[in-house]
Amino acid sequence: MKSIFTALLTICMTTTAFSQRYQVDTLYKNGPLDNRINVVILGDGFTEEQLPKFAEEAKKFADFFLAYNPYNDYRNYFNFFAIRTPSKESGTSNPGAAPDAYPDQPVGMKDTFFGVSFGYSIHRLVEVSKFDVLYGLMASHFPAYDLIVVLANTDYYGGSGGQIAVHTLNKDANTIGVHEIGHTFGRLSDEYWAGSLYGSETANMTANSDPATIRWKNWLDNPQIGIHKHGPEGDAAHWHKPANGTCLMEYLNQELCAVCNEATIERLLEYINPVEKIEPDTTGTVDVSLADKFKLTLLKPVRNTFEVQWRLNGKLLAFSGEELSLENMEVPDSARLTASVFDKTTLSRRKEARAERTHTVAWSLKSSIPAEFRIVTSPDSVCAGGEVVLTAHGCPVAPSWSTGETGKSITVQLNQSATYSSSCKPAGSATKTAEVHLKALPLPNATATNGGPYTAGQTIELAATGGVQYMWRGPLFFVANTANASIPLASVDQGGLYEVVVTDVNGCSKTVQTEVKVDPILSVPADLDVLVTVSPNPARDYMAFKTKLGGKSTIKLYDQSGRQQLSNTFEKKGETKLNLPAGIYLYRFTNGGRDVSGKIAVQ
């Protein structure tokens, strides 16, 4: 695997190798060094007697990191190691020069292995000073590293990210470490304003504020993602971030936001080949009559999000597993078999991801058994409306089909069961024919209903029939996977179109919809005039209202979908212009703790 920090190789190679050897602990070994992200944890300020404490803290951080989102799904992609380097003195240097230095922290310099120190201008900026020692150690003890994490032996808060990630043993130490790795590994920016020096174009920082072109435009439908300025004025107002107080890159009590998760996952997948082993070998030509099984050994995430596609001579096969068996009769005189693997994780919405990180392997095939004229289908039964690829093998010329087409392969849409035939007419030889029967499986007799219309605060009841599996989707990110679903205390925003994918025992699916109406009006009293009079009704250009109640009153107008169209606050009487489409509208009048509702027609 290519080193993530290739820029450091020159430094490592020019540093004198360590003559003394230090113990290297294997914390987690999930695979070969050349196809894993190798994390090496170092300790500074731990004396010889304190090295067991360092080993304990290193293991604790490795466990925390591997359980943290989004790394937890890809924990098998990492190897973790720790190198025990003793310092002459215990602790971390504190120059005490920064204006934000902690008043209770002792000032003084420590003789430690890597010279880790609190900052001279920003106190919490804890950094390594002996880079030559650090890179010399890595060159001699673990040159195949990808990520270096340094634990500083102090309980005071601090850390830094960059070429390496550094953090202390503060009570928030592990979260500090993941934040700093966000800089080092994910190339993420802080989402608090750290100063003009740190303004730059990164995955989660940009000077562009155009929703159509901003780098995280694909995430703007996520409720927590937007376009937020780093500050109200100066350079801070020039830079934008995707989250506002809801991301680990700003506050330690938050997780990484969706945009930072995407950047981290894309960075991770950039360096890992998910295809770890191929059988048989792809060198040379494979005789299918001798070896008819093709197998991929994949490095899958914990929640498998891999999409595997097999193609024979460019035609997609109806198989998505990791081991494919081919019958000799399925293979033409010469063929090319390919298998492509793509991680379709929902943590990334990067449109170019499929093209950039689809991994493909290919075999050249042959068959030593004489060809016979035959039709191969993929598959021979589909759900009604599905497509089937028919391929004729064993014909030296382009065969003709009962559909009127000519060519080696055709694609048919199967709305009902049917038989297709093909004819092979080579010059000077007898005509050969072959046929195949395809079965169209009926779609489920699916229905979707609801018990509405509803008023705000009631429970929406959804019901679907016709299948064995159901997947509902609706407003405000509603999802459910049961035939019947309920939404208690419904709001007006939860009205709208709900759709459900109904799947039957044959795996055939049909999508049906039901429209839910949620009325914002809770009640309509019989004596409206007691509190408010609304006129004229029907109205055309304006609406007038008056009340005998004292104090401020409010009247709001809603359309039939529950969307507010106008609001007016008045005392005793008032009026408002109407610039609305013709129809029936609902109004709500409130004064103090009293409210009534009614309807008005607009012409």
C-alpha angles and dihedrals in degrees: 000000000000111000114254091220101044091155088072096056094085091053091049094049093050094051120095110253119247114258091198117073122220127200115267114204121203106218098171127001108184099161148328118329092238094060104036134069102252112212116192118195117205129187130216127192094023113127122214089267091050097052092099087057089051091050089051093049092047092053090046092054093046090053092047093048095048091051094048122102124280095013093058093074089051100040090126089062092069136076117196126203135169128205117207108222115172120217124212091230133033121240138022132294117257116190090184090212100117118099090231095050114144108257094214096050116101114244118228146102122262128207099231135161098253099019095240111186142174114250129278094214103016107036099201090053097102112187143168115253101183099066092155090059093046096049092041089055092049092048092054101034108029116003092163092070122133102181131024122203120187121200113206114209101234134097094220116107118261149109146150141210134209126093087359134016118240129184139160130234093258116145087263091045099123093049090047087054094052090047091052091046085055085067097039101040105020095038089228127160127228111264092211113076106263095173141282091287089069098049109118143133107272137143091277102028129060142152089222115098099175109120090208095058107020112126093245096045090125090064100049091102089063108100093227096047124082141126108282129175117235088228143350098255147013122020090335090066089053093062128066135202132195100232133041112211095330103093134083088231087069107027129022093218091065132073124235111288122239093264093051090045090055093050091048095048093046089050091050096047091047091072103037126080106208092201104082100166137016127201124225103022115259095224114102127001122309118222104218091202088064102032114026100162124085119188138186123198105207134197097225128187118245090260100043109232096163122132112203119192126186122199131186111203089342095308116122113242122217093245132093105174131109097252122053126191119201125197114223090237090059093062120081122219090282126007146166120225119197134184120195126192124200129173104225093188114166088222088083129054096173104141095209092051095096093053094043102046109025106124115212132189124188138199128197109223138199136170124220091198114092113259121253125197108258143142120240119198133197095230125346095216129040139165113274110280093026125126128243126195114219116198125186116213131190099037119119091203134045107283124221124234136215087244089066093251126124126212145079094278136023133182120223130189109224113212092156136008113286145163121236128192137193132201128210115202111177115180113269094008135096119267115260123203134194133179139190133197118222124198123214112208114213119247116245118272090243128183134180124194141161133203096238167149092103138184123227111282097029125113117260111222117202123189133184132179140184105065150057097237129044134188117188126194128179148142121327092025093296114174133169135166102203131090092243123038135178133205111195124206092016120204128209089255089062092065117099142074118341120189131192130196107219116200124191132206091276092057092251115142137201128184119220132174141212127191117227120203120200113188115210090209112096099186143351112215119211095232102055093153090066089074108017142004119209119193154222099023113210091036130195118176102004144012124220128198137182138178138188091221119106127232129033120334129189129207122190128188124212132187123228091272091058096252114144111241102179144353129202130184117202146153119237095331143006145151139214135200117251120220098165138124115262114271147091116305133187123226132196122202120197132182117171107311094341125093140165134181137208146156132262130188119224117203 
